[in-house]
Amino acid sequence: MTQSSENFPSLSALLREGLGDLLAPDAETLLDMMADDVSFEFPFALPDGIERLAGKEALSAYLPKVGELFTIEALILDRAILSADGRHAVLEFTGRAYANATGARYDQDYVSVLDLRDGIIVRYRDYWNPLTVLAAAGGAEAVHAVLRSGDGGH
């Protein structure tokens, strides 16, 4: 199953729930919530994996590949910590999903650190356990085969 970037309503809904009025009111989709020059980072990336996506275009190309790997069933906000100036946020959330190729459960806890400017996300650092990804997807080669297809994304 391939998902476009617009098929991530769970993440956009979670961001809207966690960030509330910090987000621009007209930002409806996940990509609407991102600056054109967004830096989307994976500090716990897989070995030889994608560590950073530079810009909305790279993120738009990446999201359907995630949809090829996993079917997201639910994203549940556990906690949102917002700075007083509205420029920073930390979201803790739980994802419930399964790997499309193996059928294995992919249940993951995330911590995302976000920087905002004028109601739009300019930096998104996504912390998760890479061992959970490898176990569900069938190893690093299986993950890289999907994520690196096409244009890559470093």
Secondary structure as GFF3:
##gff-version 3
##sequence-region A 1 154
A	DSSP	three_ten_helix	5	7	.	.	.	ID=ss1
A	DSSP	alpha_helix	9	19	.	.	.	ID=ss2
A	DSSP	three_ten_helix	20	22	.	.	.	ID=ss3
A	DSSP	three_ten_helix	31	33	.	.	.	ID=ss4
A	DSSP	beta_strand	34	41	.	.	.	ID=ss5
A	DSSP	beta_strand	52	54	.	.	.	ID=ss6
A	DSSP	alpha_helix	56	69	.	.	.	ID=ss7
A	DSSP	beta_strand	70	82	.	.	.	ID=ss8
A	DSSP	beta_strand	88	99	.	.	.	ID=ss9
A	DSSP	beta_strand	105	117	.	.	.	ID=ss10
A	DSSP	beta_strand	120	127	.	.	.	ID=ss11
A	DSSP	alpha_helix	130	137	.	.	.	ID=ss12
A	DSSP	alpha_helix	140	147	.	.	.	ID=ss13
###
